[in-house]
Amino acid sequence: MSERPQPLKAINRLFEGKEPWQIVTMTASSVLAVVWAHSLYNARESITTRLRREFFRWLRQVPIVRRKIDEKMAEINNDFRKDVAKRLSGVTVRRELPEKGLSPEEVAEEVKDHLCLGAYDWKSGTVSGAVYHVSQEISRVACDAYALAAYTNPLHSDIFPGVNKMEAEIVRMTINLFHGDEDCCGTVTTGGTESIIMACKAFRDLAYNKGITNPQIIVPSTVHSAFDKAAQYLGLSVKTIKVNPDTLTVDVAAVKRAIGRRTILIVGSAPNYPYGTMDDIVALSDVAMDYDIPLHVDACLGGFVTAFMADAGHTIPVFDFRLPGVSSISADTHKYGYAPKGTSVIVYRKPEYRHCQYTVTTEWPGGVYGSPTVNGSRAGGLIAVCWATMMFVGRTRYIQMTDEIITTARYIERELRKIDGIFIFGKPATTVVAFGSKQFDIFKMAELLHKKGWSLNALQFPSGVHICVTHTHTQAGVADRFVGDVRSTAQECLQHTGGPVQGKMAIYGVAQEISDRSLVSDITKHFIDSTYYLPKPDDD
């Protein structure tokens, strides 16, 4: 008989002289330890993040801490509600259906009143992003198209085949803009977030087909938060890669090091939302090819600008299907495609990827059910307005508007770089210009700009603000007024650095200092709650 292998000898010596119950206990403990270690390795969050969260969860159970937190949260919630009550002061608040329906004229008048409740004159170009054009003729074409198709539903393709045709044409035109071939395909979604969720769902299911049961995606720290939402919805693990502090683009070498057997998707931004910088998609494509891992390019923000920049005479790196590693691209038609809110496009290199996006149920008593996106019934009117907008604007005008926007953005960037006290984050690639300060609280500047009528987007880690330049900012005098207001507020901040920041910007400043991020989450939830709050007549 052959001699036992050394590992078996070691195991026998370990259990030598032990009682049966001891052997069972040691074996069970070893198995549980292995399972625990495996769960740590395969968890959606890092060990450090989980331990920190557990620590703060325990701390919040301490009675005195719990009481203080509850008191502060009640105060914050009350402040949010007071803001809503102030905003709705003097406005009719309807909590019940009217006994008798309003006339068309009354309905229209109340809609107009509601649209005037905001604090910003967005038509004049004082808002960052949010509204991407103020062309009355584009709006009229879109609204007319919606009126015609408001009650259509592409789910019923036999009843509304024309809506399906329009969707297919939107997808094909987008593919052609991104230099895709005849195999490329995609769908229209309700926005960038759904496009991103659909891409993650597609590549998750593709990974399931390959036997990967605990998939992980690799994303830059600057990637849109919709990827975190997708991870929460789809049970994905997220590996976040830091960006270069100077260029604010993802560290490609770090992406390489992060790839493992669980990796199902690499993501790059073209450009990213916070700083408007573009990741090195060429290098990421090479990595994707080397490791045979799909690469998703998130072009939701600037996709319908980047597609026309070269023809408009502006430099833009290659980021689309011309790169062999690019498997999918998301781009929002309701941003620089100028369609009304509610449409985006997700496109894939191969039909098999889109198949993994679909949801199909075959055993339902109601029949075989299949849908391409999150929604079952979809608004055919939104597809119609997207198609109508693209048809009306046309390639020549898209190129012209892109040139006007990029020229304005580069002008703002150049002028801001001349202003003492602030600096520009990285090298803006398209329309977003982000800036911060090492000499004063940038949120104080944002507060002063707010008083001058400007609505900017706040950034954190590090603190900053950005302006997303749209076609509204190309109106005469808008860019010069913005630069002038930034210059004057920078001088004021340099001369008077004291004084607390007030309003929304104060929340951003404080939030960065809170180590327990669950508290920031709770504050955010209370803010979202306040958007659904309707004051009662007897409320203070």
Secondary structure, DSSP 8 states (H G I E B T S, - for coil): -----HHHHHHHHHHTT--HHHHHHHHHHHHHHHHHHHHHHT-SS-HHHHHHHHHHHHHTTSHHHHHHHHHHHHHHHHHHHHHHHHHTTTS----S--SS---HHHHHHHHHHHHT-SSS-GGGT-BSSS-----HHHHHHHHHHHHHHTT--TT-TTT-HHHHHHHHHHHHHHHHHTT--TT-EEEEESSHHHHHHHHHHHHHHHHHHTT-SS-EEEEETTS-THHHHHHHHHT-EEEEE-B-TTT-SB-HHHHHHH--TTEEEEEEESS-TTT-----HHHHHHHHHHHT--EEEE-TTTHHHHHHHTTTT------STTSTTEEEEEE-TTTTT---SS-EEEEESSHHHHHHH-EEESS-TT--EEESSS-SS--HHHHHHHHHHHHHHHHHHHHHHHHHHHHHHHHHHHHHHTSTT-EE-S---SSEEEEE-SSS-HHHHHHHHHHTT-B-EEETTTTEEEEE--GGGGSTTHHHHHHHHHHHHHHHHHH---S---HHHHHHHHHHH-S-HHHHHHHHHHHHHHTT----TT--
